[in-house]
Amino acid sequence: MTTPRWRKSTHSGGDEGNCVEVANLGDHIAIRDSKVPGAGISF
């Protein structure tokens, strides 16, 4: 399995740590909170 390349949304809080991150997993999209990176979900 390839390591996901996480990207932060431009609408996130920036330096405040309130960031939503997304990653393309091929046939799924993963979403996570940057403050809790181990708790992502995929669709």
C-alpha positions in Angstrom: 0.0 0.0 0.0 1.3 3.5 -0.9 1.6 6.1 1.8 -1.2 8.7 1.3 -0.3 12.2 0.3 -2.3 14.4 2.6 -3.4 17.9 1.5 -4.8 20.6 3.7 -7.9 22.5 2.6 -7.4 26.2 1.7 -10.5 26.9 3.8 -9.0 25.4 7.0 -7.8 27.5 9.9 -4.2 27.8 8.7 -1.7 28.1 11.7 -4.4 27.7 14.3 -4.4 23.9 13.9 -8.0 23.7 12.7 -7.2 21.9 9.5 -9.1 19.4 7.4 -6.8 17.1 5.3 -7.8 14.9 2.3 -5.9 12.2 0.4 -6.6 10.3 -2.8 -6.3 6.6 -2.1 -7.0 5.5 -5.7 -10.6 4.1 -5.4 -11.3 6.0 -2.1 -10.9 9.5 -0.7 -9.7 9.8 2.9 -10.5 12.8 5.2 -9.0 13.5 8.6 -8.6 16.3 11.2 -4.9 17.4 11.3 -5.0 17.5 15.1 -5.9 13.7 15.2 -4.2 12.2 12.1 -4.7 8.6 13.1 -8.5 9.0 13.1 -9.2 9.5 9.4 -12.2 8.1 7.5 -12.4 7.0 3.9 -15.2 6.9 1.3 
